[in-house]
Amino acid sequence: MATSLTSSWDHQYDYHSSANADTVCVSHLELNLEVDFSAKQLIGQVTLYFDLNKESSSQHGQLILDCRDLTLISVSDLQGQQLDFSLVDVGDILGQKLVIKINQSIRAVTVHYATSPHAQGLQWLTPEQTLGKQQPYLFSQSQPINARSWIPLQDTPKARVTFDATIKVNNGLRAVMSALNNPQMPKDGIFHFVMDKPIPTHLLALAVGDLAFEATGPRSGIYTEPAMLASAVKEFEDTEAMIKVAESLLGPYAWQRYDMIVLPPSFPFGGMENPMLAFMTPTLIAGDKSLVSTVAHELAHSWTGNLVSNATWRDLWLNEGFTTYFTNRIVEAVYGKEQADLEWVNEYTRLESEMQSVDLIDQTLPANVQTRDPNQAFNRFTYDKASMFVHELEQRFGRESFDAFLFQYVTHFAFKAITTEVFMAYMLQHVLPNCPDKLSEVELKEWVYGEGLPHWFVPPSSSSLDKVHLALMEIEHKKPAKMLNVSDWRVHHWQYFLNQLPQVISQEQLLDLDDTFLFSQSKNAEIVCDWFRVAIRNHYDPVLEPLSAFLISVGRAKFVKPLYSELLVAGYKQEVEQIYAKARAGYHPSLQVQLDKLLSW
């Protein structure tokens, strides 16, 4: 049953920001920061340029910014006149708010500050934690609300900003940002960046390390540690082809370049769509391009997410659902329909699994996170249920008509942040009246506000999985693993196979599967993680040693959080404590916060 559009929540309001962005809107940042690896701090200043909303003059006496754990040194106007300010705690999730007194003549303020060594948006790696083992490394992760831990700003996706930055690095390392990057290293260690298109604050990004560069095309390339560069370039060599496919669907690429940086394994996401420099996990480098759909996903965000953005974290599905669908279209064009269909089925399999353990009230497209940590919005409903919805729109309208809709939608909302309700109004005003026989208002609202999947939904399928279903039947009948015909299986067949195995499997069968297919030794992170989950729930203890090594060496939240959860559910509390004690220091601070809560650390 669809829930009502009306509730006590103001759906225009960002509950995860204290900033007064609706009345005093910051539009440009000037950053000037020095990277101090010894102190694990960024030290310097940011100048924020803002506009006043004339309709809200009564609130012009102050500029309110978000921050978390920053050391504030001073606040001044452009003439150097000191301004009064106060710092107010607003809770563990939101951090603090910085309230600066301003008058009608002030249009910019400069904040001198330093970050905390424990800033949730920054990870400082020792040389031993890098691939090269010689130099330290720093990288940020601002999404969802961690930009405030390294810049005092209006940390809400509603407040788009342009920026320019000067980053000083004093130890011969390279700095890169979510802006236009120059492959040539400056001799003085001072790096300059410009982002001239307005971006949401969660797309602000910085990395500093021993980074080499190689082009993958005329407008794309890879930054990463020298020892990883060749394998990364080979794995992601189809990037230019992906860009061309994406442009054919949604129009010209608006960001000039699509470079990527492959980060150390502690990066907590598969990828992060920071414009002009997408951040990528090294767990994507499988050697066979089987996991490069994440590259397509972050590229797709260049339109759905970076051009058209969610206004609040409740509206995350507008980013991730359209992008997950769009990813599938890119994969189909570059790698073929079979792979696209397999990935779509695996999306549904993940969603189906999560539906069994999540309260119905949280199974809508808008994430009900207004009073919760916005990290909880990143679930299978904002990604895969939303993708199923967009796939159904394509099926209802027909691909040609739907592609025209996508192009018009992105063009209409380019460089804007929208809510779920703005999207619904657009559909009701501009789309449904033109095709009343294709989709009704009731069906639209059921998809968006309804709990679970609509009763009429037909799951995706692929005839390519027939051979996997046969193998699963043979497993049910205790057929030895070496007798299974798996000679032409892709990674996606193996993922489906592992996710569809019976909940309860005997120790003998698990040992047979592991000995035959060497799952515990797999170098493919997706495969080994799916196998570990099967093994944990069946108390197959031989995996504990490789599982421990995996959790210590990989910090991607998609893998780490479910594995710790599975271990706890299966009763491995002592093992969890031992593993986490060794692994925690290598995780990104934002992930540490989440895991500390999950594991009652």
C-alpha positions in Angstrom: 0.0 0.0 0.0 1.4 3.4 -1.0 2.0 5.8 1.9 0.6 9.3 1.9 2.4 12.2 0.3 1.6 14.3 3.4 3.5 13.7 6.7 5.1 15.7 9.5 8.3 16.0 7.5 9.1 19.0 5.4 10.5 17.3 2.3 12.2 20.4 1.1 14.3 20.7 4.3 17.7 19.1 4.7 17.6 17.5 8.1 21.4 16.7 7.9 22.6 20.3 7.7 22.4 23.2 10.1 23.3 25.7 7.4 21.0 28.6 6.4 21.5 27.9 2.7 18.0 29.0 1.8 18.6 32.5 3.1 22.3 33.1 2.7 23.6 30.9 -0.1 27.3 30.2 -0.5 28.1 30.0 -4.2 31.9 29.9 -4.4 34.8 28.7 -2.3 38.5 29.7 -2.3 40.6 27.1 -0.6 44.2 27.6 0.5 45.4 24.6 2.5 48.7 23.1 3.5 49.0 19.3 3.8 50.8 18.4 7.0 51.4 14.6 7.1 53.3 14.7 10.4 50.4 16.3 12.2 47.8 14.6 10.0 46.1 18.0 9.4 45.0 20.3 6.7 45.9 23.8 7.8 44.9 27.1 6.1 41.8 29.0 5.2 38.6 29.0 3.1 36.9 32.1 1.7 33.2 31.7 1.2 31.3 34.0 -1.2 27.6 34.2 -0.7 24.4 35.7 -2.0 21.5 37.0 0.2 17.9 36.0 -0.4 16.1 39.3 -0.4 12.9 37.6 0.7 14.4 36.6 4.0 16.2 39.8 5.1 15.3 39.2 8.7 17.8 36.3 8.8 20.7 38.2 7.1 22.5 38.9 10.4 24.3 35.6 10.3 25.9 33.0 8.1 25.5 29.4 9.4 28.0 26.8 8.3 28.4 23.1 9.0 31.6 21.7 10.6 32.8 18.8 12.5 35.9 18.7 14.8 37.6 21.7 13.2 40.0 24.0 15.1 38.8 27.5 14.3 41.5 30.1 14.4 39.7 33.3 13.2 36.9 34.5 11.0 37.1 37.8 9.0 35.7 39.7 6.1 37.7 40.4 2.9 39.2 43.5 4.5 40.6 41.5 7.4 38.1 42.8 9.9 37.5 40.2 12.5 33.9 38.9 12.8 32.2 37.5 15.8 31.4 33.8 15.6 30.3 30.9 17.8 30.5 27.2 17.5 27.5 25.1 18.7 27.3 21.3 19.0 24.4 19.8 17.2 24.9 16.0 17.9 27.1 13.1 17.0 25.7 12.9 13.4 25.6 16.5 12.4 28.7 17.7 14.3 28.7 21.4 15.0 27.4 24.6 13.4 29.5 27.7 13.0 27.4 30.9 13.4 29.1 34.0 12.0 27.7 37.5 12.5 27.5 39.4 9.3 25.8 42.6 8.1 24.2 43.7 4.8 27.5 44.9 3.3 29.4 41.6 3.7 29.4 39.2 0.8 32.3 36.9 1.7 34.0 35.6 4.9 37.4 34.0 5.4 37.7 31.2 8.0 41.2 30.2 9.2 41.2 26.7 10.5 42.8 23.3 10.9 41.3 19.9 10.6 41.4 17.2 13.3 43.8 14.3 12.8 40.7 12.2 13.2 38.5 14.0 10.7 35.8 11.6 9.5 36.2 12.8 5.9 40.0 12.3 5.7 42.2 9.2 5.9 45.9 9.6 6.5 47.8 6.5 5.5 51.3 5.6 6.7 53.9 4.5 4.0 53.4 0.9 5.2 49.6 1.1 4.4 50.4 2.0 0.7 51.4 -0.2 -2.2 54.8 1.5 -2.6 55.6 1.4 1.1 57.7 4.5 0.7 55.4 7.6 1.0 52.4 8.5 3.1 49.0 9.0 1.5 45.9 11.2 2.1 42.5 11.0 0.6 39.1 12.4 1.4 35.6 11.0 1.3 33.0 13.7 1.6 29.7 11.9 0.8 27.3 12.0 2.5 28.1 14.7 5.1 31.9 14.5 5.7 32.9 17.6 3.7 32.2 19.6 6.9 35.1 17.7 8.7 37.7 19.2 6.4 36.0 22.5 5.2 33.6 24.7 7.2 30.8 25.1 4.6 27.1 24.7 3.9 27.3 20.9 3.7 24.1 20.1 1.9 23.5 18.9 -1.7 21.1 21.8 -2.1 24.0 24.3 -1.9 26.0 23.9 -5.2 29.3 25.7 -5.3 32.2 26.4 -7.7 35.6 26.5 -6.2 39.3 27.2 -6.7 42.0 25.8 -4.5 45.7 26.1 -3.8 47.1 23.0 -2.1 50.6 23.0 -0.7 52.4 19.7 -0.4 56.0 19.9 1.0 57.3 16.3 0.5 57.3 15.8 -3.3 54.0 14.1 -3.6 51.2 14.9 -6.0 47.9 16.5 -5.1 44.7 15.9 -7.1 41.1 17.2 -6.6 37.6 17.0 -8.0 38.5 19.6 -10.6 40.7 19.9 -13.7 44.0 18.2 -12.9 47.3 18.8 -14.6 49.4 15.7 -15.2 52.6 17.8 -15.0 54.0 18.1 -11.5 54.8 21.6 -10.3 58.4 22.0 -9.0 57.4 24.0 -6.0 54.9 21.6 -4.5 52.0 24.1 -4.9 49.0 22.8 -6.8 46.2 25.0 -8.3 42.8 23.8 -9.1 39.6 25.3 -10.6 36.1 23.9 -10.7 34.0 26.4 -12.7 30.8 24.4 -12.6 28.6 24.4 -9.5 28.8 21.0 -7.7 27.1 19.6 -4.5 29.5 19.8 -1.5 29.6 16.1 -1.1 31.6 16.0 -4.4 34.5 18.0 -3.0 37.5 15.7 -3.0 41.2 15.7 -2.4 44.0 13.1 -2.6 47.7 13.4 -2.1 50.2 10.6 -2.7 52.9 9.1 -4.8 50.7 9.2 -7.9 51.6 8.5 -11.5 49.4 9.2 -14.5 48.6 7.5 -17.9 45.9 8.5 -20.4 43.2 6.0 -21.4 41.8 8.3 -24.1 41.8 11.9 -25.3 39.8 13.0 -22.3 40.3 10.3 -19.7 43.2 8.8 -17.7 44.3 7.1 -14.5 46.1 8.4 -11.5 47.4 5.8 -9.0 50.5 4.5 -7.3 53.2 3.6 -9.9 53.1 -0.1 -9.2 49.4 -0.3 -9.9 49.2 2.0 -13.0 49.7 -0.6 -15.8 47.1 -3.0 -14.4 44.6 -0.2 -13.8 45.0 1.2 -17.3 44.5 -2.2 -18.8 41.4 -2.9 -16.7 39.8 0.4 -17.5 40.9 0.8 -21.1 37.3 0.9 -22.4 36.6 4.2 -20.5 36.5 6.3 -23.7 34.0 3.9 -25.3 31.8 4.2 -22.2 31.9 8.0 -22.4 30.7 7.9 -26.1 27.9 5.5 -25.3 26.8 7.7 -22.3 26.8 10.8 -24.5 24.7 9.1 -27.2 22.0 8.6 -24.5 22.0 11.7 -22.4 23.9 14.3 -24.3 27.4 15.8 -24.3 29.7 15.1 -21.3 29.7 18.4 -19.4 32.8 18.1 -17.3 35.6 18.4 -19.9 37.6 15.3 -18.6 36.8 12.0 -16.9 39.9 11.0 -15.0 40.0 8.4 -12.3 42.2 7.8 -9.3 42.6 4.2 -8.1 43.0 4.6 -4.3 44.5 2.2 -1.7 42.2 -0.7 -0.5 41.0 1.2 2.5 38.8 3.4 0.3 35.3 2.7 1.7 33.3 2.6 -1.6 33.5 0.9 -4.9 33.7 4.3 -6.5 32.8 7.9 -5.9 31.6 10.1 -8.7 33.7 13.2 -7.8 33.5 15.3 -11.1 36.6 15.3 -13.3 38.3 12.8 -10.9 36.2 9.7 -9.9 37.6 7.8 -7.0 37.9 4.0 -7.5 38.7 1.0 -5.3 41.5 -1.3 -6.4 39.1 -4.2 -5.7 37.7 -3.5 -9.2 41.0 -4.7 -10.8 40.1 -8.3 -11.4 42.2 -8.8 -14.5 39.3 -9.7 -16.8 37.1 -6.4 -16.8 34.4 -8.3 -15.0 33.9 -5.6 -12.4 34.2 -2.5 -14.6 30.5 -1.7 -14.4 31.5 0.4 -11.4 33.5 2.6 -13.8 30.3 2.8 -15.9 28.3 3.6 -12.8 30.5 6.5 -11.7 30.6 7.8 -15.3 26.8 7.7 -15.4 26.7 9.9 -12.3 28.2 12.6 -14.5 24.6 13.1 -15.7 22.4 11.6 -13.0 23.9 12.8 -9.7 26.4 15.4 -10.7 24.2 17.3 -13.2 20.8 16.4 -11.6 21.4 16.0 -7.9 19.4 14.9 -4.8 18.3 17.9 -2.7 18.5 15.9 0.5 19.7 12.4 1.5 16.1 11.3 1.6 16.1 11.8 -2.2 19.3 9.7 -2.8 17.4 7.3 -5.0 17.1 10.0 -7.7 20.9 9.7 -8.0 21.5 6.1 -7.5 18.4 4.5 -9.1 18.8 6.3 -12.4 22.5 5.8 -12.4 22.3 2.1 -11.7 19.8 1.8 -14.7 22.0 4.0 -16.9 25.1 1.8 -15.9 23.2 -1.2 -17.3 22.7 0.5 -20.6 26.4 1.4 -20.9 27.4 -2.2 -20.1 24.9 -3.5 -22.7 26.4 -1.2 -25.4 30.0 -1.9 -24.6 30.0 -5.5 -23.3 26.8 -7.0 -24.7 23.3 -7.8 -23.6 24.1 -11.1 -21.9 26.4 -9.3 -19.4 23.9 -6.5 -18.9 21.1 -8.9 -18.2 23.2 -10.9 -15.8 24.1 -7.8 -13.9 20.4 -6.8 -13.8 19.4 -10.2 -12.4 22.2 -9.9 -9.8 20.8 -6.5 -8.8 17.4 -8.0 -8.2 19.0 -10.9 -6.2 20.7 -8.5 -3.9 17.5 -6.5 -3.5 15.5 -9.7 -2.8 17.9 -10.7 -0.1 17.8 -7.3 1.6 14.0 -7.2 1.5 14.0 -10.2 3.9 15.9 -8.3 6.6 14.7 -4.7 6.4 11.5 -3.3 8.0 8.8 -2.6 5.4 8.7 1.1 6.3 12.3 1.4 5.0 11.5 -0.3 1.7 10.3 2.8 -0.1 12.4 4.8 -2.6 12.8 7.9 -0.5 15.0 6.9 2.4 13.5 7.5 5.8 16.7 8.9 7.3 15.6 12.4 8.4 16.5 11.7 12.1 19.2 9.0 11.3 22.7 8.8 10.0 22.4 9.6 6.2 24.8 6.7 5.6 21.8 4.5 6.1 20.3 5.8 2.9 22.9 3.9 0.9 21.0 0.6 0.7 19.6 -1.7 -2.0 16.3 0.2 -2.1 17.8 3.5 -3.2 20.0 1.6 -5.7 18.3 -1.6 -6.9 14.6 -1.0 -6.2 15.0 2.4 -7.8 16.7 0.8 -10.7 13.9 -1.7 -11.1 11.5 1.2 -11.2 13.5 3.0 -14.0 13.7 -0.3 -15.9 9.9 -0.6 -15.7 9.6 2.9 -17.0 11.6 1.9 -20.1 9.5 -1.2 -20.6 6.3 0.8 -20.3 7.3 3.7 -22.6 9.5 1.7 -25.0 13.2 2.3 -25.2 13.1 5.0 -27.9 10.5 7.1 -26.1 12.1 6.5 -22.7 15.5 7.6 -24.0 13.9 10.9 -25.2 12.4 11.3 -21.7 15.8 10.7 -20.0 17.5 13.3 -22.2 14.7 15.9 -21.5 14.7 15.1 -17.8 18.5 15.6 -17.5 18.4 18.8 -19.6 15.5 20.2 -17.6 17.2 19.8 -14.2 20.8 20.2 -15.2 22.9 21.8 -12.4 19.9 21.6 -10.0 19.2 19.7 -6.8 15.7 18.2 -6.7 13.5 16.4 -4.2 11.4 13.3 -4.7 8.3 15.6 -4.8 9.8 17.8 -7.5 10.4 14.6 -9.6 6.9 13.5 -9.0 5.5 16.9 -10.1 7.6 16.7 -13.2 6.3 13.3 -14.1 2.6 14.3 -13.4 2.9 17.5 -15.4 5.2 16.6 -18.3 5.2 12.8 -18.8 2.0 11.0 -17.7 -0.4 13.4 -19.6 1.5 12.4 -22.9 1.1 8.7 -22.3 -1.9 8.0 -20.0 -2.2 4.4 -21.3 1.4 3.6 -20.3 1.6 4.5 -16.6 -1.0 5.7 -14.2 -0.6 8.2 -11.3 -1.5 5.4 -8.9 1.2 3.1 -10.3 3.8 5.9 -10.2 3.0 6.6 -6.5 3.0 2.9 -5.6 6.5 2.5 -7.1 7.9 5.6 -5.3 6.1 5.7 -2.0 5.0 2.1 -1.7 6.7 -0.5 0.6 8.5 -3.4 -1.1 7.9 -4.1 -4.8 4.6 -3.5 -6.6 2.4 -6.6 -6.8 2.6 -6.5 -10.6 6.4 -6.4 -10.8 8.0 -9.2 -12.9 11.6 -9.8 -11.9 14.3 -9.7 -14.5 15.6 -13.0 -16.0 18.3 -14.2 -18.3 18.4 -17.5 -20.3 22.1 -17.4 -19.7 21.4 -18.5 -16.1 19.7 -21.8 -17.1 23.1 -23.6 -16.7 23.5 -22.1 -13.3 20.0 -23.3 -12.3 20.9 -26.8 -13.5 24.1 -26.7 -11.3 22.1 -25.5 -8.3 19.7 -28.5 -8.8 22.7 -30.8 -9.0 24.1 -29.3 -5.7 20.7 -30.0 -4.1 21.0 -33.6 -5.2 24.6 -33.8 -3.6 26.4 -34.1 -7.0 30.2 -33.7 -6.5 31.4 -30.2 -7.5 33.9 -31.5 -10.0 31.0 -33.0 -12.0 29.3 -29.6 -12.5 29.7 -28.1 -16.0 31.0 -24.6 -15.4 33.5 -24.3 -18.2 31.9 -21.2 -19.8 30.7 -19.3 -16.7 31.4 -15.6 -16.2 32.0 -13.9 -12.9 28.3 -13.0 -12.9 27.2 -16.6 -13.2 29.4 -17.4 -10.1 27.9 -14.5 -8.2 24.4 -15.7 -9.0 25.4 -19.3 -8.1 26.8 -18.3 -4.7 23.8 -16.1 -3.9 21.3 -18.8 -4.7 23.0 -21.7 -2.8 20.7 -23.2 -0.1 20.8 -21.5 3.2 22.0 -24.7 4.9 24.8 -26.7 3.3 26.7 -29.5 4.8 30.4 -29.2 5.8 31.2 -31.9 3.3 29.6 -30.0 0.4 31.3 -26.7 1.4 34.7 -28.4 1.6 34.0 -30.0 -1.8 33.0 -26.7 -3.4 36.0 -24.9 -1.9 38.5 -27.6 -2.9 37.1 -27.7 -6.4 36.6 -24.0 -7.2 39.1 -22.5 -4.7 36.6 -19.9 -3.6 38.5 -19.0 -0.4 41.5 -18.1 -2.5 39.7 -16.1 -5.2 41.3 -12.8 -6.1 37.9 -11.5 -7.2 36.6 -9.5 -4.3 32.9 -10.0 -5.3 33.3 -13.7 -5.5 35.2 -14.2 -2.3 32.9 -12.0 -0.4 29.8 -13.9 -1.5 31.6 -17.2 -0.7 32.5 -15.9 2.8 28.9 -15.1 3.5 27.8 -18.6 2.5 30.6 -20.1 4.6 29.9 -18.0 7.7 26.2 -18.8 8.0 27.1 -22.5 7.8 30.0 -22.3 10.3 32.5 -23.5 7.8 35.5 -22.5 9.9 38.3 -23.1 7.3 37.4 -19.7 5.9 38.2 -17.8 9.1 41.8 -17.4 8.3 41.4 -16.1 4.7 38.3 -14.1 5.9 40.4 -12.4 8.6 43.1 -11.6 6.0 40.5 -10.1 3.7 38.9 -7.9 6.3 42.3 -6.6 7.4 43.4 -5.8 3.8 40.2 -4.4 2.3 38.2 -1.5 3.6 35.3 -1.3 1.1 32.1 -0.9 3.1 30.1 -3.0 0.6 32.2 -6.1 1.7 33.2 -5.2 5.2 29.9 -4.3 6.8 27.9 -7.4 5.6 30.8 -9.7 6.6 31.0 -8.4 10.2 27.2 -8.6 10.4 27.1 -12.2 9.2 29.8 -13.1 11.7 27.8 -11.6 14.6 24.6 -13.3 13.5 26.4 -16.6 13.3 27.8 -16.2 16.8 31.5 -15.4 16.0 31.6 -12.6 18.5 35.1 -13.4 19.8 36.5 -13.7 16.3 34.9 -10.4 15.3 36.6 -8.6 18.2 40.0 -10.2 17.3 39.7 -9.3 13.6 38.4 -5.8 14.1 41.1 -5.0 16.6 43.7 -5.7 13.9 41.7 -4.3 11.0 40.2 -1.1 12.4 43.2 1.2 12.0 43.2 0.5 8.2 39.6 1.5 7.7 38.5 5.0 6.6 37.4 7.1 9.6 33.8 7.4 8.2 33.6 3.6 8.1 35.2 3.3 11.6 32.3 5.3 13.0 29.7 3.1 11.4 31.5 -0.2 12.4 32.1 1.0 16.0 28.3 1.4 16.3 27.5 -1.9 14.6 30.0 -3.8 16.7 29.5 -1.9 19.9 33.3 -1.2 19.9 
